[in-house]
Amino acid sequence: MTGKVVIVTGANAGMGLAAVIELAKAGAEVIMACRSRQRGEEARAKALAESGAAHIELMLCDLGNFASIRAFCASVAERYSRLDVLINNAGVVSLKRQLTDDGYESMLGVNHLGHFLLTTELLGLLHASPQGRIVVVSSGAYKVGHIHFDDMNLQRGFNVVKGYAQSKLANILFTRELARRLEGTSVTVNCLHPGAVGTSLGVNRETGFGKSVYALLRPFFLTPLEGAETTLYLASSQEGGTASGNYYYKKKQQTLSGRAIDDEAAKRLWQWSEEQISKL
């Protein structure tokens, strides 16, 4: 990874921070895309200390705000002539229905739509790399997901599982349709299920309820580094540079099922997503 330019979203904690540290150790120039400057600076200091590397940069990017995403991409394009790896790692879990700054249900807005805009804006820099890679962190929750084309923002009957699973299914459909569009180019895109990582649990661990849930489930969680292993594999391995449109778990390609292989739905989701980002 020496000299490779890598962007990691959601880089200030958990799997994202673990990936930053390992990539920096391997010699990559890592851009940490974070929403909060304070949390980003604290995470960058930790990454610099633990990796012993010098090439780790913090750049602000709020994936729930299209203007912030576009400003981030413009800044990257000003500073870098190419992008070798884009890791779409950031994700939110909202127990209550919340909206992004642009008015989208937050899990769909951040987990899918924000990354859709980010990726399409950065495709030019990825094509400038001899071998560009896009790594999308999805989840096995896709199996219970539906794309609610008649109610994308879940105004009717919202619950956290419905919202999160929709966003994770959207990640996979996006990966498959983007891979189709990138056929014959030097850019690959793959997605993955990281496993159950404690830092991604959608409860507030400061409350009594959150503490009890976390304590109960903690023995079953992977560490952030364990959760990042497949991400790092796809970012650096030979397979990650040749295979495209696939879904991985524990560094092995997995067979997708049900709605995740609906290519017509993938095209429809792409069209809807393009329409949304063109509005603002």
C-alpha positions in Angstrom: 0.0 0.0 0.0 3.0 2.3 0.0 2.1 5.6 -1.6 -1.5 4.6 -2.2 -4.1 7.4 -1.6 -7.0 6.1 0.5 -10.1 7.7 1.8 -11.9 6.2 4.8 -15.4 7.5 5.8 -16.4 7.2 9.4 -12.7 7.2 10.3 -12.9 8.6 13.8 -13.9 5.4 15.6 -14.4 1.6 15.5 -13.7 -0.2 12.2 -12.9 3.0 10.4 -10.2 4.0 12.8 -8.8 0.5 12.9 -8.6 0.5 9.1 -6.9 3.9 9.1 -4.2 2.7 11.5 -3.5 -0.5 9.5 -3.5 1.2 6.1 -1.1 3.9 7.5 1.2 1.1 8.9 1.3 -0.4 5.4 2.5 2.9 3.9 -0.7 4.4 2.5 -1.5 8.1 2.5 -4.8 8.1 4.4 -7.5 10.7 4.3 -9.9 10.5 7.3 -13.3 11.7 6.2 -15.0 12.8 9.5 -18.1 14.9 10.4 -16.7 16.3 13.6 -13.4 18.2 13.7 -12.8 17.6 17.4 -13.5 13.8 17.3 -11.5 13.6 14.0 -8.5 15.4 15.5 -8.5 13.1 18.5 -8.8 10.0 16.3 -6.0 11.3 14.0 -3.7 11.8 16.9 -4.4 8.2 18.0 -3.8 6.9 14.5 -0.5 8.8 14.1 0.7 7.4 17.5 -0.4 3.8 16.9 0.8 3.6 13.3 4.0 5.5 13.5 3.1 7.0 10.1 3.2 10.6 9.0 0.7 10.6 6.1 -2.7 10.8 7.8 -4.9 13.8 6.9 -8.2 14.8 8.4 -10.8 16.3 6.1 -14.4 17.2 7.2 -17.3 15.5 5.4 -20.8 15.2 6.7 -22.5 12.4 4.8 -25.9 13.7 5.8 -25.3 17.0 3.9 -24.9 17.1 0.1 -23.1 20.4 0.2 -20.6 19.1 2.7 -19.9 16.1 0.5 -19.4 18.2 -2.6 -17.1 20.5 -0.8 -15.0 17.6 0.5 -14.7 16.1 -3.0 -13.6 19.4 -4.4 -11.0 19.8 -1.7 -9.7 16.2 -2.4 -9.5 17.0 -6.1 -7.5 20.2 -5.4 -4.9 18.3 -3.4 -4.7 14.9 -5.1 -4.3 13.9 -8.7 -5.7 10.4 -8.1 -7.5 8.2 -5.6 -6.5 4.6 -5.2 -9.0 3.3 -2.7 -12.3 4.7 -1.4 -13.7 2.9 1.7 -17.3 3.7 2.3 -17.3 2.7 6.0 -19.4 5.3 7.8 -22.8 4.2 9.0 -25.6 5.3 11.3 -28.2 3.4 13.3 -31.2 5.5 14.3 -33.6 4.1 16.9 -36.0 7.0 16.2 -36.9 8.3 12.7 -34.6 11.2 12.0 -33.8 13.3 8.9 -30.6 14.4 7.3 -30.0 18.1 6.6 -31.3 17.5 3.1 -34.5 15.9 4.4 -33.9 12.1 3.9 -34.5 9.4 6.5 -31.1 9.3 8.2 -30.0 5.7 7.7 -30.9 5.8 4.0 -29.5 9.3 3.7 -26.1 8.6 5.2 -25.5 4.9 4.7 -26.6 4.9 1.0 -27.3 8.3 -0.5 -24.4 10.2 1.0 -22.0 7.5 -0.1 -23.7 7.4 -3.5 -22.9 11.1 -4.0 -19.4 10.8 -2.6 -18.5 7.9 -4.8 -19.9 9.3 -8.0 -18.1 12.6 -7.3 -14.8 10.8 -6.8 -15.0 8.5 -9.8 -12.8 10.7 -11.9 -9.9 10.5 -9.4 -10.5 6.7 -9.0 -10.2 6.3 -12.8 -6.9 8.3 -12.6 -5.4 5.5 -10.5 -3.8 2.5 -12.3 -6.2 0.3 -10.3 -8.9 2.1 -8.4 -10.9 0.3 -5.7 -14.2 1.1 -4.0 -15.0 -0.9 -0.8 -18.5 -0.7 0.6 -19.3 -1.8 4.1 -22.8 -3.3 4.1 -24.2 -5.9 6.5 -25.9 -9.3 6.6 -29.0 -7.3 7.7 -29.7 -6.9 4.0 -31.4 -10.2 4.1 -34.4 -8.7 5.9 -34.3 -5.5 3.9 -36.7 -4.1 1.3 -36.3 -1.0 -0.9 -39.5 0.8 -0.2 -39.8 2.7 -3.5 -43.2 4.0 -2.6 -42.0 5.3 0.8 -38.2 5.7 0.7 -38.0 7.9 3.7 -40.2 5.6 5.7 -42.9 8.0 6.7 -45.2 5.1 7.4 -44.4 2.4 10.0 -40.7 3.3 10.7 -38.7 1.1 12.9 -34.9 0.8 13.2 -34.6 -2.7 11.6 -36.7 -1.6 8.6 -34.6 1.5 8.1 -31.2 -0.1 8.7 -31.9 -3.2 6.6 -33.2 -1.0 3.7 -29.9 1.0 3.8 -27.7 -2.1 3.9 -29.6 -3.7 1.0 -29.2 -0.4 -0.9 -25.4 -0.7 -0.3 -25.4 -4.0 -2.1 -27.6 -3.0 -5.0 -25.5 0.1 -5.4 -22.3 -2.1 -5.5 -23.8 -4.4 -8.2 -25.1 -1.6 -10.4 -21.9 0.4 -10.1 -19.8 -2.7 -11.0 -21.9 -3.1 -14.1 -21.3 0.5 -15.1 -17.5 0.1 -14.4 -17.1 -3.0 -16.5 -14.1 -2.7 -18.8 -12.4 0.0 -16.6 -9.6 -0.2 -14.1 -11.9 0.5 -11.2 -13.5 -2.3 -9.1 -16.2 -2.1 -6.4 -17.0 -4.8 -3.8 -19.1 -4.9 -0.6 -18.9 -6.8 2.6 -20.4 -7.9 5.9 -18.0 -7.0 8.7 -19.6 -9.2 11.4 -21.0 -7.9 14.7 -18.8 -5.2 16.0 -19.6 -3.6 19.4 -18.9 0.0 18.3 -21.7 -0.2 15.7 -24.4 -1.1 18.2 -27.3 1.3 18.0 -27.8 2.0 21.7 -26.5 4.7 23.9 -24.0 3.0 26.2 -24.3 5.9 28.7 -27.8 4.9 29.8 -28.6 2.0 32.1 -30.4 0.2 29.3 -27.6 0.7 26.9 -25.0 -0.5 29.4 -27.0 -3.7 30.2 -27.5 -4.5 26.5 -23.9 -4.0 25.7 -22.7 -6.0 28.6 -25.0 -8.9 27.6 -23.9 -9.0 24.0 -20.2 -8.0 24.4 -18.8 -11.5 24.5 -20.2 -12.1 20.9 -18.7 -8.9 19.4 -15.7 -8.7 17.2 -13.0 -6.1 17.9 -12.9 -3.1 15.5 -9.8 -4.6 13.9 -11.4 -8.0 13.5 -14.4 -6.2 11.9 -12.1 -4.3 9.6 -10.2 -7.4 8.3 -12.4 -7.9 5.2 -12.3 -4.2 4.4 -8.5 -4.3 4.5 -8.5 -7.4 2.4 -10.5 -5.9 -0.3 -8.5 -2.6 -0.2 -5.1 -4.4 -0.5 -5.4 -7.9 -1.9 -5.0 -9.0 -5.5 -8.6 -10.3 -5.5 -9.9 -6.9 -4.4 -8.2 -5.4 -7.5 -9.7 -7.9 -10.0 -13.1 -9.1 -8.7 -16.0 -6.6 -8.9 -19.6 -6.6 -7.9 -19.2 -9.2 -5.2 -20.1 -9.5 -1.5 -17.6 -10.8 1.1 -17.6 -12.0 4.7 -14.4 -13.1 6.5 -12.4 -12.4 3.4 -14.4 -14.9 1.3 -16.9 -14.2 -1.4 -20.5 -15.0 -0.4 -23.6 -16.0 -2.4 -26.2 -13.2 -2.3 -29.8 -14.1 -1.9 -33.2 -12.8 -2.6 -33.7 -9.0 -3.2 -29.9 -8.4 -3.3 -29.7 -9.9 -6.7 -32.6 -8.0 -8.2 -30.8 -6.1 -10.9 -33.9 -4.2 -12.0 -34.3 -2.9 -8.5 -30.6 -1.9 -8.6 -31.1 0.1 -11.7 -34.2 1.7 -10.3 -32.4 2.6 -7.1 -29.6 4.1 -9.1 -32.0 6.3 -11.1 -33.8 7.4 -7.9 -30.5 8.2 -6.2 -29.4 10.3 -9.2 -32.6 12.2 -9.2 -32.2 13.0 -5.5 -28.6 14.3 -5.8 -29.5 16.4 -8.8 -32.2 18.2 -6.9 -29.8 19.8 -4.4 
